Amino acid sequence: MKKVSKLIAVFLAGMLTLSATACTSSSGSSSAANETSQSTTESAGEDSSAAEESSSEASSGYVDQIKEKGYITMSTNAEFEPFEYMEGTEFKGIDIDISKKIAEKLGVELRINNTSFDSLPLELATDKCDFVAAGMTIDPEKDIDFTEPYFDASQAIIVAVDSDITSGDDLDGKRIGVQLGTTGDTYCTENFPNAQISRMNKGMDAVADLARGNLDAVVIDDYPANKLVEKNADTVKVLDEALTVEQYGLAVKKGNQELLDVLNEVLAEMQESGELDEIVSSYISEE
C-alpha cells in the first residue's frame, strides 16, 4: 500500500506538472495570437489610412493643391520688355502684373521661373511650372492649352536707319535675326526659304548684331521691337508695316482645364474692370 501510495503521488505530481505546462503554453499561444491580431489590425489601419490619404489627394483638384502648397509657379522669359523684364533683381512687366493678380485670386504666393523662351512648353510638360506668361502667341498647333487672348500684337521688322528694306517683301534672301522659338522665328523660316536665319536667345542680341552690320533685319514682336529701337535709335529703326498680326495668351499644360478656367476668369475680370487696360497703358505709355 505504501508503495502504491507513492506511485499514485508521483503520478498525480506528474499530471499537475503537465497541466501547468499546458496552461502556460496555451496562455503564451493566446498572447501571441493577440499580438498577431493587434499587429494585423494596426497594419490594416495604417493601410486604410494611407489609402484614405491617397484617395484624398486623388480627389483634391489641381487648384486646391496649389492653395494647399501656398504658391503658384509661373515660367517666363524676362527678355521681352514691356511684357516681362528685369529691373535689378525685380521682375517687371505686363505679364508679371497679370500673374500677380492670378496669385492674388487664389490667395497664394507667386513664384517665377526665368528661362529661355523656346523651353517654356517643356516647363509645362515637365511640371516645372503651373502656367506660362511670356507674350506667347496663341498657336493651336502647340501641345499646350491657351487662354482667351488678352493682347493683340504683331511682328515688326527692325532695320538699319539707312536700309533699303521697306517691307516684308524685301526680306527673302537677307540675313534675318530672330529670337529662338518665337513666332518671328517660325514665320521667317516658313516664308523666306532663301534667307539666312540667325536664331538668338535674346532679342537685344539680334538688334546688337544688326547695329554692327552683321544682319540686314530683325523680326520680333512690335512692342519689344520699339523698346529695343529706343536704346539704339541712332543706328536702327522699326518699319511702319507689320509683318504679321497675332494675339497673346497665357498657357497651361495640355488638358489642365481647371487651371485654364481660373486664368480665363481672372483675365475676364481684369478686362471688364478696365484694370488690364490700365496695366498695359502704364507700360506702353512710357514709349
Secondary structure per residue as TSV (DSSP state, phi and psi in degrees):
chain	resnum	aa	ss	phi	psi
A	1	M	-	360.0	-40.7
A	2	K	H	-63.7	-43.2
A	3	K	H	-63.5	-39.1
A	4	V	H	-65.4	-42.2
A	5	S	H	-61.0	-40.9
A	6	K	H	-63.4	-40.3
A	7	L	H	-64.0	-42.1
A	8	I	H	-63.2	-40.8
A	9	A	H	-61.7	-44.1
A	10	V	H	-62.1	-43.8
A	11	F	H	-61.1	-44.8
A	12	L	H	-65.9	-39.2
A	13	A	H	-62.1	-41.0
A	14	G	H	-63.5	-41.4
A	15	M	H	-62.6	-41.3
A	16	L	H	-63.9	-39.2
A	17	T	H	-63.6	-45.0
A	18	L	H	-62.2	-39.9
A	19	S	H	-63.8	-43.6
A	20	A	H	-64.0	-41.7
A	21	T	H	-63.0	-42.9
A	22	A	H	-62.8	-40.9
A	23	C	H	-64.8	-43.3
A	24	T	H	-61.8	-44.7
A	25	S	H	-62.2	-42.8
A	26	S	H	-65.0	-42.0
A	27	S	H	-63.8	-42.5
A	28	G	H	-62.3	-43.9
A	29	S	H	-61.8	-40.8
A	30	S	H	-64.0	-42.4
A	31	S	H	-63.2	-44.5
A	32	A	H	-62.0	-40.5
A	33	A	H	-63.5	-41.4
A	34	N	H	-63.3	-42.9
A	35	E	H	-62.2	-43.3
A	36	T	H	-61.7	-42.9
A	37	S	H	-63.2	-42.5
A	38	Q	H	-65.4	-43.3
A	39	S	H	-60.5	-43.8
A	40	T	H	-62.9	-40.7
A	41	T	H	-64.6	-43.9
A	42	E	H	-62.8	-43.5
A	43	S	H	-61.3	-43.0
A	44	A	H	-64.2	-37.4
A	45	G	H	-65.5	-41.1
A	46	E	H	-63.9	-44.6
A	47	D	H	-60.5	-41.6
A	48	S	H	-64.5	-41.9
A	49	S	H	-63.8	-43.5
A	50	A	H	-62.7	-40.5
A	51	A	H	-64.8	-40.6
A	52	E	H	-65.4	-41.0
A	53	E	H	-63.3	-44.7
A	54	S	H	-62.1	-41.0
A	55	S	H	-64.9	-38.6
A	56	S	H	-64.1	-42.2
A	57	E	H	-64.9	-40.6
A	58	A	H	-65.5	-36.4
A	59	S	H	-82.0	-16.6
A	60	S	S	-71.7	128.7
A	61	G	-	-73.2	167.7
A	62	Y	H	-61.3	-44.2
A	63	V	H	-67.5	-37.3
A	64	D	H	-62.0	-38.6
A	65	Q	H	-65.1	-37.6
A	66	I	H	-62.3	-44.0
A	67	K	H	-65.0	-37.8
A	68	E	H	-66.0	-37.9
A	69	K	H	-68.5	-35.9
A	70	G	T	93.1	7.0
A	71	Y	E	-154.1	157.4
A	72	I	E	-125.6	139.9
A	73	T	E	-108.5	128.3
A	74	M	E	-116.3	136.9
A	75	S	E	-107.9	144.7
A	76	T	E	-153.8	178.8
A	77	N	-	-126.2	98.4
A	78	A	S	-77.8	53.4
A	79	E	E	-132.2	31.5
A	80	F	E	-137.1	56.0
A	81	E	T	-63.0	135.1
A	82	P	T	-98.0	13.5
A	83	F	T	-84.2	-41.6
A	84	E	E	-155.2	126.6
A	85	Y	E	-160.2	169.8
A	86	M	E	-102.9	136.7
A	87	E	E	-122.0	93.0
A	88	G	T	71.9	-119.7
A	89	T	T	-104.3	7.3
A	90	E	E	-102.6	135.9
A	91	F	E	-78.2	134.4
A	92	K	E	-134.2	161.4
A	93	G	S	130.8	168.8
A	94	I	H	-58.4	-49.7
A	95	D	H	-65.8	-31.4
A	96	I	H	-66.4	-44.5
A	97	D	H	-66.3	-37.7
A	98	I	H	-63.4	-43.1
A	99	S	H	-64.4	-35.1
A	100	K	H	-64.5	-36.5
A	101	K	H	-66.8	-35.6
A	102	I	H	-65.0	-45.4
A	103	A	H	-62.9	-40.5
A	104	E	H	-63.1	-39.9
A	105	K	H	-59.1	-39.7
A	106	L	H	-87.8	-8.5
A	107	G	T	71.3	34.8
A	108	V	-	-130.9	171.8
A	109	E	E	-80.0	146.2
A	110	L	E	-97.2	126.0
A	111	R	E	-115.0	141.4
A	112	I	E	-122.9	129.2
A	113	N	E	-99.5	127.6
A	114	N	E	-106.3	115.8
A	115	T	-	-143.1	-179.3
A	116	S	-	-71.6	149.4
A	117	F	G	-61.7	-41.2
A	118	D	G	-69.1	-16.2
A	119	S	G	-94.8	0.4
A	120	L	H	-62.1	-43.1
A	121	P	H	-59.5	-34.6
A	122	L	H	-68.2	-33.6
A	123	E	H	-57.8	-41.2
A	124	L	H	-70.6	-45.6
A	125	A	H	-62.5	-31.2
A	126	T	T	-101.6	12.8
A	127	D	T	60.5	30.8
A	128	K	S	-80.6	-13.7
A	129	C	-	-148.4	166.7
A	130	D	S	-92.1	-35.2
A	131	F	E	-153.6	166.6
A	132	V	E	-118.5	134.4
A	133	A	-	-132.9	103.7
A	134	A	S	-153.5	35.7
A	135	G	S	55.0	42.6
A	136	M	-	-89.9	127.8
A	137	T	B	-71.1	133.5
A	138	I	-	-65.4	122.0
A	139	D	-	-138.2	104.2
A	140	P	T	-58.0	-20.4
A	141	E	T	-79.9	-15.7
A	142	K	S	-74.2	147.7
A	143	D	S	-85.5	49.2
A	144	I	E	-143.9	165.7
A	145	D	E	-107.5	137.1
A	146	F	E	-108.0	151.6
A	147	T	-	-75.7	179.2
A	148	E	S	-63.0	152.4
A	149	P	-	-64.6	144.3
A	150	Y	-	-122.7	-4.3
A	151	F	E	-156.7	135.7
A	152	D	E	-95.0	129.1
A	153	A	E	-136.4	-177.7
A	154	S	E	-154.1	163.6
A	155	Q	E	-91.4	125.7
A	156	A	E	-102.9	157.4
A	157	I	E	-111.8	122.1
A	158	I	E	-105.3	132.2
A	159	V	E	-135.8	170.1
A	160	A	E	-67.7	152.0
A	161	V	T	-59.8	-26.8
A	162	D	T	-105.9	18.7
A	163	S	-	-70.8	150.9
A	164	D	-	-93.9	3.5
A	165	I	-	-78.7	124.2
A	166	T	-	-117.5	-13.5
A	167	S	S	-160.9	179.3
A	168	G	G	-63.5	-24.7
A	169	D	G	-63.2	-19.6
A	170	D	G	-94.7	2.5
A	171	L	-	-84.6	-26.3
A	172	D	T	-64.0	132.0
A	173	G	T	90.3	-2.5
A	174	K	S	-96.6	171.5
A	175	R	E	-93.2	110.6
A	176	I	E	-115.4	130.8
A	177	G	E	-99.1	135.8
A	178	V	E	-138.1	164.1
A	179	Q	E	-90.9	129.0
A	180	L	T	-54.8	128.9
A	181	G	T	84.6	0.9
A	182	T	S	-88.2	172.9
A	183	T	H	-60.9	-37.3
A	184	G	H	-60.8	-40.6
A	185	D	H	-59.8	-51.5
A	186	T	H	-62.2	-46.3
A	187	Y	H	-63.7	-47.2
A	188	C	H	-65.7	-38.8
A	189	T	H	-62.7	-41.4
A	190	E	H	-79.5	-28.8
A	191	N	H	-108.9	-13.3
A	192	F	-	-125.6	74.3
A	193	P	T	-63.0	-22.4
A	194	N	T	-96.9	1.6
A	195	A	S	-83.2	156.0
A	196	Q	E	-99.4	107.4
A	197	I	E	-93.3	124.4
A	198	S	E	-106.7	115.0
A	199	R	E	-99.7	125.5
A	200	M	E	-127.9	156.3
A	201	N	S	-74.3	-25.4
A	202	K	-	-126.9	136.3
A	203	G	H	-62.7	-34.0
A	204	M	H	-65.3	-30.2
A	205	D	H	-67.6	-37.8
A	206	A	H	-66.0	-43.2
A	207	V	H	-65.5	-37.2
A	208	A	H	-63.2	-40.1
A	209	D	H	-65.7	-37.8
A	210	L	H	-63.2	-44.8
A	211	A	H	-63.0	-30.3
A	212	R	T	-82.7	-6.0
A	213	G	T	89.3	10.2
A	214	N	S	-85.2	-11.6
A	215	L	-	-131.9	159.5
A	216	D	S	-96.5	-25.5
A	217	A	E	-161.6	160.0
A	218	V	E	-127.9	134.3
A	219	V	E	-113.7	121.1
A	220	I	E	-156.2	164.0
A	221	D	E	-55.9	146.9
A	222	D	H	-60.9	-47.4
A	223	Y	H	-69.0	-44.9
A	224	P	H	-59.5	-34.9
A	225	A	H	-60.3	-45.3
A	226	N	H	-64.0	-38.0
A	227	K	H	-65.0	-41.4
A	228	L	H	-67.5	-39.1
A	229	V	H	-67.6	-35.3
A	230	E	H	-53.3	-37.8
A	231	K	T	-84.6	-6.9
A	232	N	T	-137.1	36.5
A	233	A	T	-62.6	-22.4
A	234	D	T	-80.2	-13.5
A	235	T	T	-122.1	-24.3
A	236	V	E	-133.3	164.5
A	237	K	E	-148.4	163.8
A	238	V	E	-103.4	131.2
A	239	L	-	-70.2	150.4
A	240	D	S	-68.9	-32.9
A	241	E	S	-84.5	126.4
A	242	A	-	-76.8	148.1
A	243	L	S	-82.4	-41.3
A	244	T	E	-143.3	164.2
A	245	V	E	-121.7	135.6
A	246	E	E	-151.7	178.1
A	247	Q	E	-132.0	144.3
A	248	Y	E	-93.8	148.8
A	249	G	-	-144.7	156.2
A	250	L	-	-78.6	158.9
A	251	A	E	-130.7	146.3
A	252	V	E	-130.1	169.6
A	253	K	E	-61.6	143.3
A	254	K	T	-52.1	125.8
A	255	G	T	91.2	-3.9
A	256	N	-	-85.3	69.7
A	257	Q	H	-65.8	-33.1
A	258	E	H	-61.7	-48.5
A	259	L	H	-71.1	-36.7
A	260	L	H	-57.6	-41.3
A	261	D	H	-62.2	-39.6
A	262	V	H	-65.1	-44.6
A	263	L	H	-62.9	-43.1
A	264	N	H	-63.4	-37.6
A	265	E	H	-63.5	-44.5
A	266	V	H	-64.1	-45.0
A	267	L	H	-61.3	-42.2
A	268	A	H	-63.7	-42.4
A	269	E	H	-63.5	-41.6
A	270	M	H	-68.2	-36.9
A	271	Q	H	-69.2	-42.0
A	272	E	H	-66.7	-38.5
A	273	S	H	-79.7	-13.9
A	274	G	T	87.4	-0.8
A	275	E	H	-65.2	-36.0
A	276	L	H	-64.4	-43.3
A	277	D	H	-61.7	-38.1
A	278	E	H	-64.3	-42.2
A	279	I	H	-63.9	-47.7
A	280	V	H	-59.9	-46.0
A	281	S	H	-62.9	-33.9
A	282	S	H	-65.7	-24.4
A	283	Y	H	-99.0	-43.1
A	284	I	H	-69.1	-36.0
A	285	S	T	-65.4	-15.7
A	286	E	T	-74.4	-11.1
A	287	E	-	-72.7	360.0
